[in-house]
Amino acid sequence: MRAALPSAPLLDLTIADGEPAKTLAAVEGIADAAFAAGIRRDDAIVAVGGGVVTDVAGFAAAILLRGVAWNAVPTTTAGMADAAIGGKTAVNHARGKNLLGAFHPPRTILVDPLCLASLPDRDYRAGLIEAYKAAWIADAPLAARAAAALPAILAREAAPLRDLLAGAARVKARLVSEDVRDAGPRRLLNFGHTLGHAIEAAGGYGALRHGEAVAWGIAAALEISKRRAGLSEFDAAAVRALLRGLGPFPAPVRDPGVLRPLLDRDKKATARGTAGILLERIGRARVEESVSAEEWLQAAAIMSLS
């Protein structure tokens, strides 16, 4: 996984793999190397790798010389469906996930599903959750096609995989174009992420992959959606069944004493609570402005993917 800086000469950097690498230290390492190489405002970063690489390299590009161009070449399902698109760049902080970042869209995004051939199965499946999430919140026909094609997608067959990844990218690109700075409809992309981020942080960013934590967050959001957004049990069961097909996932932290402070520090939190993304039906989601930490904890206690 690399973050390359085209300059004179070409600077080729390698950063560590996984969520623990999303740190200010990693960004500082890129900055040190870039300054040593004589970076200029007309240089550009090319981030080749998964979501961690695009997040870290994109954030470095956002703050180097107050902003240089960058280009994303995602090589994982999570990167292709979500992380490389939309210009949200960030690193983690001890107090929570993605709390330090900037909006800095890449100049170009190059996606080649053939890169996924060597991706470990667990990472491949975890990243698919972000792609299915996009369909569930905003594209019911895509969700139906991708659900029917799950065995073929798990087998990495090219046509259904391209359909899902391209559809997810279209959903995200449309929502981002309507709301670049994440104050309106773009927030729908956070479906499953409120509790998911807390679960991920509670595990030290190592026990679960990002997509696996989001899957548990979706399972909790389904419970709240049934009560507050009118989601039918039929649709909730369909989403849970597909998540089960992408699993199994490690058990999440459910301890309220651990999760509550993480929920309180969520970057979407306000005095009224944390904005929750709820599903009205497959293909249609909405932002619920005030979902309390207590509601998330109650949903966490009963959420199930079994």
N, C-alpha and C positions, 0 to 999 in steps of 0.2 A: 504494500500500500504506500503510494508515494505522493508527495507534493512537489512538483517540479517548477522551477522558476526559469523561464526562458530569458536569458540575459547574455552578456558577452563576458565570459563563456557561459554555456548552459549549466545551471546549478541543479543538481539532482539530489533531493532530500528524501529520506525515509523516516516516517514517524511510526510509533508503536500502534498495534492493533487494539481495538476494543474500547469500550466506554471509559475505562480508567485513563486512557490517553487523551481524553478531551479536557485539557487543562491549560491554564495560562502559561505554564512552563513550556508546553508544546508550541504554543503560539510564539513565545519568546525565542524558542530555539529556531523557528523559521525566520523570525525577524533578525536575529543575530547573524544567521547565515546570509540572509538577503542583503543586509547592510555591508557585511564583509565582501560580498560580491559586487557591491556598487549599484544596487537597485535604483532604477529611475522611474519616474511617473509613467513613462510609456512602456515599461515592462509589464509582464502579466504572469500570474501564477496559473499553472495547470494542475488540478487536483485529480489524481488517478487512484481510485480506491473506493471504499465503502462510505457509509454515512459519516463515520468519525472523521475520515480524511477530508471529505467535502466541508464538513462543519468547521474543522480546525483551520484548514487552508483558506476557506472563504472568510473566516473571521480575521485571519492574518492579513488577507488582501484588503479587508475593510479598513484596517487601522494603519497599515504600512503607508507612510507618506500621506496620511489622511485619505487613503483609498486608491488602490491600483486595480486594474482589471483582473478577473480570474475566469477560468474555464473549468467546467466539471466533466469528468469522464467516469461516471459511476460504474462500479464493477460488481455490485451486489444487488439483490432484489430490493432491499430497503433503500439503497441509494437511487436506483432507477425509478422506483415508484414514488419516492417521497423526498428523501434528504437532499438530493442534488437540485431539486426544483423549487423555485420560489424565493431564494435569496435569504432565508433565515439561517444565519451563521451564528454559532455559539459554542461555548465551552461550559463545562459543569463547575459548580462550586460546592464546597462542603455542605452548604445549606440547601442545595437542591440542584436539579438538572436544568441545564441550559439557562442559567440565571445571568450569565455574562455573554452578551452577543450584540449583533448589529444586523440590520437589514441591508444586504449588499448582494443583489442578484448577479449570477454569473453571466458573462457575455455570451457564452455558448454552452450547450449541454449535448454531449455525444453519448448515445446509448447503443450498445450492441449486446443483445441477449446471449450471444455466443460466449461472452465473458463468464456467464453463470455456469458453464459446463463443469468447472473445477471447484465451484463454491461448495463447502461442506453442507450436508443435507439440513442440519439444524439451522444454519444461518440462512439457507435458501428458504426454508419454510417460515422462519420467523419474519423474514422480510416480506413474504407474500401477504402477511396480515395487513401491512400498510396499503397494499394494492387493493385487497378486498374491502378494506375500510373506506377507500375512496368511492367504490361502487355502492356500498351500503348507505352512504350519506347523500349521494347525489346522482346515481345512475342505476335505476332498477333493471333496465334491460341488460346492462353489463353484469350486474350482480347475478342475474339469472343464468346468463351464458357461462360465467366463470364458476358458478356453483355446479352446473352440469358437467363442466370440463375439469373439475378438481382432480380426478385420477390422471388425466392427461397432463395437466399442469404440474402435478407432483412428479410425473415422469419426465418433465422438462421438454415436452413436445413443443416445437417452435411456434406453430400457428396459434393455439390457444394462449400460450404464454405471451406472445406479442400482443394479442388482443387485450389481455388483462393489463399488461404494463402500459400500453399505449392509451387505453381507456382511463387508467388511473392518472396518467400524466395529463390527459385532457381535463379531467375534473380539477386537478390541482391548479393547472395553468389558468383555467377559467376563474376559479375562486381568488387566486392571487391577483389576476389582472383587475378584478373588481375591488380588491382590498389589499393593497400592497403591504400596509403596515399593521395588519392583523387586528383591526378594530371593529370589523363587521363580519361579512359572510365568510371570510377566510378562517374564522375561528371554528367553523364546522370541521375543519381538518383535524381538530384536537379531539375528535371522538375517541374515547378510550384512554386519552392521555392524562387526564387529571389524576385519577387514581393510579394509572399506569406509571406515571413518572414517580409518584410517591413509592410505589412498590419497587420500582427499579432502584431508587436511591436507598431504600431500606435494605436492599440486598447488597449494597456497596458497589452497584453497577457491574457486578460480576456473576451473581447467582442466576440471573435471567438475561436473555437477550432483550434488546429494546422491544422488538415485536412481541415477544412472549409476555412481557409486562403489560404491553398495550392490550393483548388478548384478555388478560385478567381485568384490565380496566374497562374493556368493552363489556365483559360479562357483568360487571357491577353496574355500568351505565344502562344495560338492558333492564335490570331490576327497577332502577329509578324511572326509566322511560315508560315502563308499563304503568306505573302509578301516576306520573306527572305529564306524560306526553301521549297517552292513549295507545302505546305500542301493543299490538296483539301478541298473545302468547305464541300464536302460530309463527309470526315473523321472528320473535325472540328465539324460539326453538330452532328455526332455520339457521340463524346466525350462530347460535351455540353449536349446532351440528357441524357446520363448516369449520368453526374454530377447533372442534375436536378432531376433525380430519387433518388439520394442520399440526396438531400436537403429536404426542402429549407434552405438556409443559411442566417444568418444576413447580412445586407448590409455592405460592407467594407468601410473604409476610402479611399476617392479618392482625397483628397486635395493635390495638388502638393507640397505645402509648407511644409506639414507634411511628405509626402513620399520621397521627393527628398533627404533630408539629410540621411534618413535611407538607401536608395539605394546606396548613395555614400559611406556609411560605411559598406556595405555588405562585408563579408569576401572573396568573390570571385572577388571583384572590383580590377581593375588594372588601369594604366594610360590611357588605351584605352577604358575603359568602364567596364561593368560588364559582365562576361561570362554568356550567356543565353543558356538554353537548349531548342532547338526547335524541333518540330515534323515534319519529312518529310512525314510520313504516319503512320498509326496505326501499331505499332510493330517496328518502326525504328525512332530513334531520333539522333540528333547530337549536338555537342557543337559549339556554335557560340561565338567566343572569344570576340567580342566587340559589345555589345548591349548597347547603351547609356541610361543614366537615362531618357533622353527626350523620347526615344522610349518606355520605360516602362510606363512612365506617359501618353503618348498618348494612349497606349493600355489599361491602367487602366481606361481612360476616356470613352472608348467605350465597354469594356468587358461586357458580359451579360451572365447570366445563366437563363434568363426568357424564 
